[in-house]
Amino acid sequence: MPDNFDSQRFYTIVGRNIEQLRKSKNYTLQSLADELGVTKKTVHRYENAEIKVSIDRLIQIAKVLNTTVEQLTEGILIYDESKKRRA
């Protein structure tokens, strides 16, 4: 990551992308929340960058919305599931 990384801007980008994809896939705040096992308020707070989305949750959101972590983060983060550690 660059030295001038702005985490607030990052979470704003992620939140905006979650909201846009959620709406394009016809998910309500509640339906996405149900899929993620969180509250509607939590999803709303992710979308408005009021709280930070964990990496694990970001991966889960990407799967539910049938997209990639790269798309949600506009390429700032890259997730390669094939390199995921196996238990």
The first five atom37 places (N, CA, C, CB, O) and aatype in JSON, in Angstrom:
{
  "aatype": [12, 14, 3, 2, 13, 3, 15, 5, 1, 13, 18, 16, 9, 19, 7, 1, 2, 9, 6, 5, 10, 1, 11, 15, 11, 2, 18, 16, 10, 5, 15, 10, 0, 3, 6, 10, 7, 19, 16, 11, 11, 16, 19, 8, 1, 18, 6, 2, 0, 6, 9, 11, 19, 15, 9, 3, 1, 10, 9, 5, 9, 0, 11, 19, 10, 2, 16, 16, 19, 6, 5, 10, 16, 6, 7, 9, 10, 9, 18, 3, 6, 15, 11, 11, 1, 1, 0],
  "atom_mask": [
    [1, 1, 1, 1, 1],
    [1, 1, 1, 1, 1],
    [1, 1, 1, 1, 1],
    [1, 1, 1, 1, 1],
    [1, 1, 1, 1, 1],
    [1, 1, 1, 1, 1],
    [1, 1, 1, 1, 1],
    [1, 1, 1, 1, 1],
    [1, 1, 1, 1, 1],
    [1, 1, 1, 1, 1],
    [1, 1, 1, 1, 1],
    [1, 1, 1, 1, 1],
    [1, 1, 1, 1, 1],
    [1, 1, 1, 1, 1],
    [1, 1, 1, 0, 1],
    [1, 1, 1, 1, 1],
    [1, 1, 1, 1, 1],
    [1, 1, 1, 1, 1],
    [1, 1, 1, 1, 1],
    [1, 1, 1, 1, 1],
    [1, 1, 1, 1, 1],
    [1, 1, 1, 1, 1],
    [1, 1, 1, 1, 1],
    [1, 1, 1, 1, 1],
    [1, 1, 1, 1, 1],
    [1, 1, 1, 1, 1],
    [1, 1, 1, 1, 1],
    [1, 1, 1, 1, 1],
    [1, 1, 1, 1, 1],
    [1, 1, 1, 1, 1],
    [1, 1, 1, 1, 1],
    [1, 1, 1, 1, 1],
    [1, 1, 1, 1, 1],
    [1, 1, 1, 1, 1],
    [1, 1, 1, 1, 1],
    [1, 1, 1, 1, 1],
    [1, 1, 1, 0, 1],
    [1, 1, 1, 1, 1],
    [1, 1, 1, 1, 1],
    [1, 1, 1, 1, 1],
    [1, 1, 1, 1, 1],
    [1, 1, 1, 1, 1],
    [1, 1, 1, 1, 1],
    [1, 1, 1, 1, 1],
    [1, 1, 1, 1, 1],
    [1, 1, 1, 1, 1],
    [1, 1, 1, 1, 1],
    [1, 1, 1, 1, 1],
    [1, 1, 1, 1, 1],
    [1, 1, 1, 1, 1],
    [1, 1, 1, 1, 1],
    [1, 1, 1, 1, 1],
    [1, 1, 1, 1, 1],
    [1, 1, 1, 1, 1],
    [1, 1, 1, 1, 1],
    [1, 1, 1, 1, 1],
    [1, 1, 1, 1, 1],
    [1, 1, 1, 1, 1],
    [1, 1, 1, 1, 1],
    [1, 1, 1, 1, 1],
    [1, 1, 1, 1, 1],
    [1, 1, 1, 1, 1],
    [1, 1, 1, 1, 1],
    [1, 1, 1, 1, 1],
    [1, 1, 1, 1, 1],
    [1, 1, 1, 1, 1],
    [1, 1, 1, 1, 1],
    [1, 1, 1, 1, 1],
    [1, 1, 1, 1, 1],
    [1, 1, 1, 1, 1],
    [1, 1, 1, 1, 1],
    [1, 1, 1, 1, 1],
    [1, 1, 1, 1, 1],
    [1, 1, 1, 1, 1],
    [1, 1, 1, 0, 1],
    [1, 1, 1, 1, 1],
    [1, 1, 1, 1, 1],
    [1, 1, 1, 1, 1],
    [1, 1, 1, 1, 1],
    [1, 1, 1, 1, 1],
    [1, 1, 1, 1, 1],
    [1, 1, 1, 1, 1],
    [1, 1, 1, 1, 1],
    [1, 1, 1, 1, 1],
    [1, 1, 1, 1, 1],
    [1, 1, 1, 1, 1],
    [1, 1, 1, 1, 1]
  ],
  "atom_positions": [
    [[0.83, -1.18, 0.0], [0.0, 0.0, 0.0], [0.88, 1.24, 0.0], [-0.95, 0.0, 1.2], [1.95, 1.24, 0.61]],
    [[0.44, 2.28, -0.67], [1.23, 3.49, -0.71], [1.32, 4.16, 0.66], [0.66, 4.45, -1.72], [0.45, 3.98, 1.52]],
    [[2.38, 4.95, 0.85], [2.58, 5.66, 2.12], [1.44, 6.62, 2.43], [3.88, 6.42, 2.09], [1.14, 6.88, 3.59]],
    [[0.81, 7.13, 1.41], [-0.26, 8.11, 1.61], [-1.65, 7.46, 1.63], [-0.2, 9.17, 0.53], [-2.65, 8.11, 1.29]],
    [[-1.72, 6.2, 2.02], [-2.99, 5.48, 2.06], [-3.96, 6.16, 3.01], [-2.77, 4.01, 2.48], [-3.62, 6.43, 4.16]],
    [[-5.14, 6.44, 2.54], [-6.18, 7.12, 3.32], [-7.26, 6.09, 3.64], [-6.78, 8.36, 2.54], [-8.09, 5.75, 2.79]],
    [[-7.26, 5.59, 4.88], [-8.2, 4.52, 5.22], [-9.64, 4.98, 5.15], [-7.89, 4.0, 6.6], [-10.51, 4.2, 4.76]],
    [[-9.93, 6.22, 5.52], [-11.32, 6.69, 5.44], [-11.81, 6.7, 4.0], [-11.45, 8.09, 6.06], [-12.95, 6.32, 3.73]],
    [[-10.96, 7.14, 3.09], [-11.32, 7.13, 1.67], [-11.55, 5.7, 1.2], [-10.21, 7.82, 0.82], [-12.48, 5.42, 0.45]],
    [[-10.68, 4.78, 1.64], [-10.82, 3.37, 1.28], [-12.18, 2.84, 1.7], [-9.69, 2.54, 1.92], [-12.88, 2.23, 0.9]],
    [[-12.57, 3.06, 2.96], [-13.85, 2.55, 3.46], [-15.03, 3.26, 2.8], [-13.93, 2.7, 4.97], [-16.11, 2.67, 2.67]],
    [[-14.85, 4.49, 2.39], [-15.89, 5.2, 1.65], [-16.09, 4.55, 0.28], [-15.52, 6.7, 1.5], [-17.22, 4.33, -0.15]],
    [[-15.0, 4.24, -0.39], [-15.07, 3.55, -1.69], [-15.74, 2.19, -1.54], [-13.64, 3.37, -2.3], [-16.64, 1.85, -2.31]],
    [[-15.31, 1.42, -0.55], [-15.88, 0.09, -0.32], [-17.38, 0.19, -0.03], [-15.16, -0.62, 0.84], [-18.18, -0.55, -0.6]],
    [[-17.75, 1.11, 0.83], [-19.16, 1.28, 1.18], [-20.01, 1.65, -0.01], [0.0, 0.0, 0.0], [-21.1, 1.12, -0.2]],
    [[-19.51, 2.58, -0.81], [-20.24, 2.99, -2.02], [-20.42, 1.81, -2.96], [-19.49, 4.14, -2.74], [-21.5, 1.62, -3.53]],
    [[-19.37, 1.01, -3.12], [-19.45, -0.14, -4.02], [-20.39, -1.22, -3.48], [-18.07, -0.73, -4.24], [-21.11, -1.85, -4.25]],
    [[-20.38, -1.43, -2.17], [-21.32, -2.38, -1.59], [-22.74, -1.92, -1.87], [-21.09, -2.54, -0.06], [-23.58, -2.72, -2.29]],
    [[-23.02, -0.64, -1.63], [-24.37, -0.12, -1.84], [-24.79, -0.24, -3.31], [-24.44, 1.34, -1.4], [-25.91, -0.68, -3.6]],
    [[-23.91, 0.14, -4.22], [-24.26, 0.07, -5.65], [-24.53, -1.36, -6.09], [-23.14, 0.67, -6.5], [-25.5, -1.62, -6.8]],
    [[-23.67, -2.28, -5.68], [-23.88, -3.69, -6.06], [-25.12, -4.27, -5.4], [-22.65, -4.52, -5.69], [-25.87, -5.02, -6.02]],
    [[-25.32, -3.93, -4.14], [-26.51, -4.41, -3.42], [-27.78, -4.0, -4.18], [-26.55, -3.86, -1.96], [-28.67, -4.81, -4.41]],
    [[-27.84, -2.74, -4.55], [-29.02, -2.23, -5.26], [-29.15, -2.84, -6.65], [-28.97, -0.71, -5.36], [-30.25, -3.15, -7.09]],
    [[-28.03, -3.01, -7.35], [-28.09, -3.56, -8.7], [-28.53, -5.02, -8.7], [-26.73, -3.44, -9.39], [-29.06, -5.52, -9.69]],
    [[-28.31, -5.7, -7.58], [-28.71, -7.11, -7.46], [-30.04, -7.24, -6.71], [-27.62, -7.91, -6.73], [-30.45, -8.34, -6.33]],
    [[-30.71, -6.12, -6.51], [-32.03, -6.07, -5.88], [-32.06, -6.61, -4.46], [-33.01, -6.84, -6.71], [-33.04, -7.22, -4.03]],
    [[-30.99, -6.39, -3.73], [-30.97, -6.71, -2.31], [-31.4, -5.47, -1.55], [-29.56, -7.18, -1.85], [-30.98, -4.35, -1.86]],
    [[-32.24, -5.66, -0.55], [-32.53, -4.57, 0.38], [-31.45, -4.61, 1.46], [-33.98, -4.71, 1.02], [-30.67, -5.56, 1.55]],
    [[-31.39, -3.56, 2.27], [-30.47, -3.58, 3.4], [-30.72, -4.82, 4.25], [-30.61, -2.3, 4.26], [-29.79, -5.5, 4.68]],
    [[-32.01, -5.1, 4.49], [-32.38, -6.24, 5.34], [-32.01, -7.57, 4.72], [-33.87, -6.21, 5.62], [-31.49, -8.45, 5.41]],
    [[-32.25, -7.74, 3.43], [-31.95, -9.03, 2.81], [-30.45, -9.3, 2.78], [-32.51, -9.09, 1.39], [-30.02, -10.44, 2.98]],
    [[-29.64, -8.27, 2.53], [-28.19, -8.46, 2.58], [-27.75, -8.74, 4.01], [-27.46, -7.23, 2.01], [-26.91, -9.61, 4.25]],
    [[-28.31, -8.02, 4.95], [-27.99, -8.24, 6.36], [-28.29, -9.69, 6.76], [-28.78, -7.26, 7.26], [-27.5, -10.33, 7.45]],
    [[-29.44, -10.18, 6.33], [-29.82, -11.57, 6.65], [-28.81, -12.56, 6.08], [-31.23, -11.87, 6.09], [-28.43, -13.52, 6.76]],
    [[-28.37, -12.34, 4.84], [-27.38, -13.22, 4.21], [-26.05, -13.2, 4.96], [-27.16, -12.81, 2.75], [-25.35, -14.21, 5.03]],
    [[-25.71, -12.04, 5.51], [-24.42, -11.88, 6.2], [-24.48, -12.24, 7.68], [-23.94, -10.45, 6.05], [-23.45, -12.42, 8.33]],
    [[-25.69, -12.35, 8.21], [-25.84, -12.64, 9.64], [-25.55, -11.44, 10.52], [0.0, 0.0, 0.0], [-25.06, -11.57, 11.64]],
    [[-25.86, -10.25, 9.99], [-25.69, -9.01, 10.74], [-27.0, -8.23, 10.71], [-24.52, -8.15, 10.16], [-27.97, -8.68, 10.11]],
    [[-27.02, -7.08, 11.36], [-28.23, -6.27, 11.34], [-28.26, -5.35, 10.12], [-28.34, -5.45, 12.62], [-27.23, -5.08, 9.49]],
    [[-29.45, -4.89, 9.81], [-29.64, -3.92, 8.73], [-28.81, -2.67, 9.01], [-31.14, -3.57, 8.56], [-28.23, -2.08, 8.1]],
    [[-28.77, -2.27, 10.26], [-28.01, -1.07, 10.64], [-26.51, -1.26, 10.37], [-28.23, -0.75, 12.13], [-25.83, -0.32, 9.97]],
    [[-26.01, -2.47, 10.59], [-24.6, -2.75, 10.32], [-24.29, -2.58, 8.84], [-24.23, -4.16, 10.78], [-23.29, -1.96, 8.49]],
    [[-25.13, -3.12, 7.97], [-24.92, -2.97, 6.52], [-24.97, -1.49, 6.16], [-25.99, -3.77, 5.72], [-24.13, -1.02, 5.39]],
    [[-25.93, -0.78, 6.69], [-26.04, 0.66, 6.44], [-24.76, 1.38, 6.87], [-27.27, 1.26, 7.18], [-24.28, 2.27, 6.17]],
    [[-24.23, 1.0, 8.0], [-23.01, 1.64, 8.5], [-21.79, 1.26, 7.67], [-22.78, 1.25, 9.96], [-20.88, 2.08, 7.53]],
    [[-21.74, 0.05, 7.11], [-20.68, -0.3, 6.16], [-20.77, 0.61, 4.94], [-20.78, -1.79, 5.73], [-19.77, 1.19, 4.5]],
    [[-21.97, 0.74, 4.4], [-22.16, 1.52, 3.18], [-21.82, 2.99, 3.37], [-23.58, 1.4, 2.71], [-21.42, 3.66, 2.41]],
    [[-21.98, 3.5, 4.58], [-21.7, 4.91, 4.85], [-20.33, 5.12, 5.5], [-22.78, 5.49, 5.74], [-20.03, 6.21, 6.0]],
    [[-19.51, 4.08, 5.51], [-18.16, 4.12, 6.07], [-18.15, 4.59, 7.52], [-17.27, 5.04, 5.23], [-17.21, 5.25, 7.97]],
    [[-19.21, 4.25, 8.23], [-19.28, 4.6, 9.65], [-18.55, 3.57, 10.5], [-20.74, 4.71, 10.1], [-18.08, 3.87, 11.6]],
    [[-18.44, 2.35, 9.99], [-17.65, 1.3, 10.64], [-16.81, 0.62, 9.56], [-18.56, 0.27, 11.4], [-17.16, 0.62, 8.38]],
    [[-15.72, 0.03, 10.0], [-14.8, -0.63, 9.07], [-15.25, -2.07, 8.81], [-13.36, -0.6, 9.61], [-15.65, -2.79, 9.73]],
    [[-15.17, -2.46, 7.57], [-15.51, -3.82, 7.17], [-14.27, -4.68, 7.34], [-16.04, -3.87, 5.68], [-13.21, -4.35, 6.81]],
    [[-14.38, -5.77, 8.09], [-13.23, -6.67, 8.25], [-12.96, -7.38, 6.93], [-13.48, -7.7, 9.38], [-13.82, -7.46, 6.05]],
    [[-11.76, -7.88, 6.81], [-11.4, -8.63, 5.6], [-12.3, -9.85, 5.43], [-9.91, -9.07, 5.65], [-12.78, -10.12, 4.33]],
    [[-12.53, -10.57, 6.51], [-13.4, -11.75, 6.42], [-14.81, -11.37, 5.97], [-13.46, -12.47, 7.78], [-15.4, -12.06, 5.14]],
    [[-15.33, -10.28, 6.5], [-16.68, -9.83, 6.11], [-16.67, -9.35, 4.66], [-17.17, -8.69, 7.06], [-17.64, -9.59, 3.93]],
    [[-15.61, -8.69, 4.25], [-15.51, -8.22, 2.86], [-15.55, -9.4, 1.9], [-14.22, -7.4, 2.66], [-16.19, -9.33, 0.85]],
    [[-14.86, -10.46, 2.24], [-14.88, -11.68, 1.41], [-16.29, -12.26, 1.38], [-13.87, -12.74, 1.96], [-16.77, -12.68, 0.32]],
    [[-16.95, -12.27, 2.52], [-18.33, -12.79, 2.59], [-19.27, -11.92, 1.75], [-18.81, -12.83, 4.07], [-20.11, -12.44, 1.01]],
    [[-19.14, -10.62, 1.85], [-19.99, -9.71, 1.07], [-19.76, -9.95, -0.42], [-19.69, -8.22, 1.42], [-20.72, -10.01, -1.2]],
    [[-18.51, -10.08, -0.82], [-18.21, -10.31, -2.23], [-18.88, -11.59, -2.72], [-16.68, -10.39, -2.45], [-19.42, -11.63, -3.82]],
    [[-18.83, -12.65, -1.91], [-19.46, -13.91, -2.31], [-20.98, -13.76, -2.44], [-19.13, -15.02, -1.31], [-21.58, -14.23, -3.4]],
    [[-21.59, -13.11, -1.44], [-23.05, -12.94, -1.47], [-23.48, -12.12, -2.68], [-23.55, -12.27, -0.17], [-24.48, -12.42, -3.32]],
    [[-22.72, -11.07, -3.01], [-23.08, -10.2, -4.12], [-22.52, -10.7, -5.45], [-22.57, -8.8, -3.85], [-22.64, -10.03, -6.48]],
    [[-21.91, -11.9, -5.42], [-21.38, -12.51, -6.64], [-20.41, -11.58, -7.36], [-22.53, -12.89, -7.57], [-20.52, -11.33, -8.56]],
    [[-19.45, -11.09, -6.59], [-18.42, -10.2, -7.14], [-17.09, -10.58, -6.51], [-18.76, -8.69, -6.87], [-16.96, -11.66, -5.93]],
    [[-16.12, -9.72, -6.63], [-14.79, -9.99, -6.07], [-14.41, -8.9, -5.08], [-13.74, -10.09, -7.19], [-14.95, -7.8, -5.09]],
    [[-13.48, -9.25, -4.23], [-12.91, -8.26, -3.31], [-12.27, -7.13, -4.11], [-11.86, -8.92, -2.35], [-12.37, -5.96, -3.74]],
    [[-11.63, -7.48, -5.2], [-11.0, -6.47, -6.06], [-12.01, -5.46, -6.56], [-10.3, -7.14, -7.25], [-11.73, -4.26, -6.58]],
    [[-13.18, -5.93, -6.97], [-14.2, -5.0, -7.45], [-14.71, -4.12, -6.32], [-15.36, -5.77, -8.1], [-14.91, -2.92, -6.51]],
    [[-14.93, -4.7, -5.16], [-15.42, -3.91, -4.03], [-14.41, -2.87, -3.58], [-15.77, -4.81, -2.86], [-14.79, -1.79, -3.12]],
    [[-13.12, -3.18, -3.72], [-12.08, -2.26, -3.25], [-11.43, -1.49, -4.39], [-11.02, -3.02, -2.48], [-10.45, -0.77, -4.18]],
    [[-11.96, -1.63, -5.59], [-11.41, -1.0, -6.78], [-9.93, -1.32, -6.97], [-11.61, 0.51, -6.72], [-9.13, -0.46, -7.35]],
    [[-9.59, -2.59, -6.68], [-8.24, -3.07, -6.93], [-7.23, -2.76, -5.84], [0.0, 0.0, 0.0], [-6.06, -3.14, -5.97]],
    [[-7.64, -2.09, -4.78], [-6.7, -1.79, -3.7], [-6.31, -3.07, -2.98], [-7.32, -0.77, -2.7], [-5.15, -3.24, -2.6]],
    [[-7.27, -3.97, -2.79], [-7.0, -5.27, -2.18], [-7.22, -6.35, -3.23], [-7.9, -5.51, -0.92], [-8.13, -6.26, -4.06]],
    [[-6.39, -7.37, -3.16], [-6.53, -8.51, -4.06], [-6.64, -9.76, -3.21], [-5.32, -8.62, -5.07], [-5.81, -9.99, -2.33]],
    [[-7.66, -10.57, -3.47], [-7.88, -11.79, -2.71], [-7.86, -12.97, -3.66], [-9.21, -11.74, -1.93], [-8.63, -13.03, -4.61]],
    [[-6.97, -13.9, -3.39], [-6.84, -15.11, -4.2], [-7.26, -16.29, -3.33], [-5.37, -15.29, -4.74], [-6.49, -16.76, -2.5]],
    [[-8.49, -16.75, -3.53], [-9.03, -17.84, -2.72], [-8.23, -19.11, -2.86], [-10.47, -18.1, -3.1], [-8.22, -19.94, -1.95]],
    [[-7.55, -19.3, -3.98], [-6.77, -20.52, -4.16], [-5.58, -20.58, -3.2], [-6.28, -20.63, -5.59], [-5.02, -21.65, -2.97]],
    [[-5.2, -19.43, -2.64], [-4.11, -19.39, -1.69], [-4.58, -19.43, -0.24], [-3.28, -18.15, -1.92], [-3.78, -19.32, 0.69]],
    [[-5.87, -19.59, -0.07], [-6.46, -19.67, 1.27], [-5.92, -20.91, 1.97], [-8.03, -19.72, 1.19], [-5.85, -21.99, 1.39]],
    [[-5.54, -20.73, 3.22], [-5.0, -21.85, 3.99], [-6.09, -22.88, 4.26], [-4.38, -21.35, 5.32], [-7.22, -22.52, 4.6]],
    [[-5.75, -24.09, 4.13], [-6.68, -25.19, 4.39], [-6.43, -25.72, 5.79], [-6.53, -26.33, 3.32], [-5.28, -25.89, 6.19]],
    [[-7.51, -25.98, 6.54], [-7.36, -26.5, 7.9], [-7.18, -28.0, 7.9], [-8.57, -26.12, 8.76], [-7.04, -28.61, 8.96]]
  ]
}
